[in-house]
Amino acid sequence: MECPQSVYHSKTEKIMRNFIYNNIQGITICTALPTEKAEKNESKKSVAVFEQTTSDLGFSAAQEIITSKEIDVNEIGALIFLTKTPDYRGPATAMVLQNRLEIPKNCIVYDSPTGNAGFESGLNLGASLLNSITQNYALIVFGDTISKQLNKEDISELPFQDGATAILLEKGEANSPVSMSTLALSEKWTSFMLPSGGFRKNDTFFNQLSSKRENQTAEHLHLDAQKVYDSIQPELSSIKNKIGTLISNSDNTDIAIIINLMTPALENELQSLLKSEDYAKDVFLSSEHITQTMASTVPLMIEKIAFEKKKSPIQIISVSLGEGLCINVSSLEINKSSVLETINSDEFYDNGYVTHEM
């Protein structure tokens, strides 16, 4: 198997760090959403019941893959859980999932505190670990119960919902490489954050943050849309060029581009740049198609595209904004048969009181 390569393709792409993997022969995706719906909400957004955590949804999605694909859990050699809403400060929630899924102890298991860009980051981590294990599979679980970081008015008014996704990577010779490119603009980290909840709390810092919503507290999600736009907009040209390179290097003529940048203005501007170069006809904006489900937004859009397309496989190119700020771009081929239908569940792991405190 070839090891991941960190490569540069052109001068315009030196702004991003690039990884290419040729060791994945199969990718199976399943997303789980809560059955419960937000009150007074016509869009029927899915909101976790009080006792339900992100790992409960991720467990349901992972179990669906394992059962439907008849996977031997002894062949899962890595399990990564990516979220901003874990079960505990410690241990890692991945340990809880390993136990619940009955995955053997000779498995690499850890958490990554990653939110909206978790789809691409998870692919990168899972594909990298697949090179180092003797087993055939790496399991990636990611998502967020974002409703627990918003007040009641926010969850009714803002375009957010809860959800989690499981992706199973199968080792083998790839028909098409999987790639991920990343860019971190960490000088703007305060524009997309939870100001409190870890081990650093500064009331003066929180009070000076602009664009706070009414009744927002330091424990609630803070997103300064204007600062995010000002930070990301100068990078759109480089992102467009990266996407152009991925398209030109692909043998697949059926390409769908998913843009998940949290801000409609950024998504529309990148779409315009792509269409001006005629890079691809199928450009899908998360703000137009899916209620924002953080890292599970891209998988939900992949499911929508896969079931609408007649051809298979489809090359998916995704662009996501994450806290930090970071921008991730991924490219992968998806077979329609490997995208499982979204499941709904309000089940939870009844092993203790849920506080929602970080």
N, C-alpha and C positions, 0 to 999 in steps of 0.2 A: 504494500500500500504506500502511496505517496504521502509524504508529510505535508502539512499546510505550508503554503508559501506566502511570505509577505513581499508583495511586489508592487512596483510602480509601472504604469503603462504609458504615461505621458507627462509632460510638464504641468498640464492643467490639473492632473490628479495627484500631484505631490502633496496636496493639502490633506488627503485622506490616507489612512493606513489600510492596506488591502490584504485580504486573506482568501486563498483558494483551496478547496478541498475536492479531491478526486476519489474519496474512499467511501462514498455513500451511494448504495444502490437502491435504497428505498426510504421514503418519507411518508409516514402516516400521521394525520392530523385529526384531532377531535376537540371541540370546544363545549364547555358546559356553562349554562346560564341559570340563574335562579328562576324558579317558577313565579315567585312573588313579584308583583308589579308596583311601581311607585304610585302613591296616592295622587289623585287629581292630575293625572298625566295622560294625555291623549296618545302619546307615542308608545305607551306600554313598555316603558323601560324596565329592565329586570333589576331588582334590588334584593340583596341577600337578607334573609330573616336574621333577627338579632343574634342567634346562636351560630349562624353559618359563617365560616371563614373562607378565605381564598383556597386554602388547602382542601377543604371539603369539595369545592367545585373541581379543583384539579384532580383530586382522587377519583371523582366520578368519570372525568374525561379519560384519565389514564386507564382505569378499569375497563372502560368501554373498548379501548384499543386492544388491551391485553386479551379480553374475552373474544371480541369479534375476529381478531387476527390469529387467535389461538397461539399466543406467544408464551413460550416457556420462560418464566420469570428468572430462572437460573441463568439465562442468557443475557440478562440486563446487567451490564457492568458499570454503568454510570447513571446517576440520578441527580439532576440539578433542579432547584426550585428558585425561580426568579419572581420577586414581588416586593412591594413597599408595605404590604399589609400581612406580615407573617403571623403565625400562631403565638409565638413567644419571642422575647428578646433572646432567649436561649433555652433549649438547644435549637439548632437549625431545624426549620420545619421540614426540610428534606428528610431528616431522620424519622420524623413522624410518618411521612408518606412511605418511606422504605418499609417501616413496620406494618402499616396498614395494607400495603400492596403485597406483603410477604416476599419482598425481594431479598435474596441471601445477603449475608454479612460481608462477602468479598466484593463489595460494590463501592465505587467512589461516590460519596454523598455529601453535598453541601448546598448552602443557600447563596444567592446573589441578590443584594438589595436593589433590584432594577425594576422600573415601572414601565412607562409607555413604550420604550424601545426594547422591551424584553423579547419580542419575537426574533429580531435579528441577533441580539446579544446571545440569546439562548441557542440559536443555530450555531453561532460561532463557538461557544463553549462546548456544546455537545459534539460537534464535528471534530473539534480538537481532541477531546477526550477519547473519541472513538478510535483514534490512532494508537492510544496507549493501553487499551484494555484487550484482553484475550477473548472476551465475550462478543457476541454478535450485535448487541443493541445498546444504544444510549437513550435514556428517557429524559425529556426536558418538560418541565411543568412550569407554567408562568401565568400571571394574571393579577388582578387586584379586586378587592371589595372596596372600591373607591367611595361608596356611600358612607363608610365608617369614618371617612376623613372630611365629610361635608355635613353642614347642618341640614335640617329638614327642608328649609326653604331652598337651599342650594340644589339638593337632589331633585326637587320638583322642577326647578327653573333651568338648571344647567344641563347641557347635553352629555351626561355621564351615566353609565350603568355598570353593574358588576359582572364579572365573568372570569373564567380561567380556561386555559388550553393545555393539552398534552400533545407532544410531538415525539414519535418514536423514530429514531434513525437506525437504519440497518446497514451494517458494514458489508462492503463488497465493491466490485468494480463499477464505477459510475458511468452511465450513458452520457451524462452532462455534469459538469462541475457545479458545486455549490460555492458561492462566494459571499463575502461580507466585507464592507468597507466602513470605516468609522472616523468621525471627526469630533473632537471635544473642544468646546468654547467655554472653558471653565471660569473665565473672568466674569461671566454673566450668570453664575450659578444661583443667585438670589431671585431670579425672575420666574423660576418654576420649582417650588419647594414646599415642604411642610416646615414652618419656622420652629416648631417645638415638638418634643415627643421623644427625643433621644436622650442624650446626657448634656446637652448644651441649650440653655434657655436664657434669652436676653430680652426682657420686655421692651427696652429702649429700641433695640434692633427691630423687633416686630412692629412697634408703633410707627417707625419711620418708613416701613415698606409702603410703597404707593399701590394704588389699585385694589385696596382691600375691599371686600364685599361687606354689605351690611350684616352685622352680627357675626362676622368672621372672627374666630379666635386663633391663637398661635398654633393650635392643634389641627386646624383645618388646612386643606390644600390651598396654596397661594399660586396663582398664575397671572403674571403681568403680561397680557397679550401684546401690548405695545413694545415692551422691552424684548420680548421673544421675537417679534417681527423685526425689530431693528438689528438684532443679533444675527438672525438667520438669513435675512434678505440678501446681504452681500455675498453669501455662500451659494446662492441658488444657481449661479452660472456654472460653478465647479461641479455641483451636483448634477446639473443637466449634462455636462460633458461626461461625467462618470456613467450615467445611464446610457448615453450614446455609445460609449465604448462597450458596455455590456451587450447592447443590441447588436452592434457590428460584429462582435465575437461569437454570437449565437448562431447555431444552425437551425434553430426553431423559428418558424415564421409566425407562430401564434403566441404573441407576447402581450401580457397585461401588466400595466404599471399601477401600483397602489401607492397613493401619497397620504401619509398619516402624520401631518405636521401640527395638529391641535388647533391651528388658527386658519380659518377659511381664506383669509387674505393671502397667506403664504402658499396654501395649496393651489389657489387659483393662479397665482403668479408663476409657480413652477409648471403648472399645466400649460400655461400660455407659452412659456419658453420651450417646452418639449414639442408642442404642436407647431411652433414657428420653424423648428428644425425638421419637422415631419418624422420624428423618431419613432412614434408609435401612434396608432389610431385609438387604441384602447387605454385610456388614462382614467383611473377611478379615484375620486377624492373621498376620503373617509367622511368628511363633513356633509357630503351629499348622499351617502349610501347607508351608513351604519351609525347608530348611536354610539358615541365614543366609549369604548370598553377597554381603554388603556392598551396593554400589550396584546389583548385578544382581538383588537380591532382588525388587524391584518388577517389573522386566520378566518375571522367571520367573513371578510371580503373575499378571501380565497375560496371559501365554500360557495359564496354567492356566484362568483365568476365560474368556478368549476361546473356548477350545475346548469349554468346558462350556456356554456360553451359546448359545442358538439365534438370538437377535436380533443385529443389527449395524446401525449402530455402537453401541458401549457407551461410556458416559461413565465414565472412570476418575478417581477422586480419590485421591491418594496422600499419605500423611504419613510423613516420614522424619526420623530423628535423625541428625545428623552431628557429627563432631568439632568442638570449638570452645567451647561446645556450640552447635549451631544446629538449628532445626526448619524444614523446608521442607514446603509444601503445594502440590501441583500439581493441575490439572484439565485433561483432554484427552479428546477422542473418538477411539476406536480402532475401525477396521474389522477384522473377523476375518481377512480376506484379507491384511492388512498385518502380521500377527504371524506371523513365520516360525517353524517348529519349531526347538527348540534343537538345536544340533549339538555333537558331542563330538570333541575333537581333542587329541592329545599332540604335535603338530608344534611345532617351535620354529625360530627364526631362528639358524642356525649361523654366527654372525659374531663369536664371542668367548667367553671364559670368563665364566661367571655366578658372581658372588661372594655375592650376597644382602646385601651390605653397603650401608648408606646413609651 
